[in-house]
């Protein structure tokens, strides 16, 4: 058991990339929300 357990098995790569895309989309949404919040708190 080492860093190798973090690497997904090859047949599962499709699921992994799908999950990765979802995660990036969620991160982007959070970033946009955060920037909107900062902008609002800066203006008011």
Residue pairs with C-beta under 8 A, 6 or more apart in sequence:
8 15
8 16
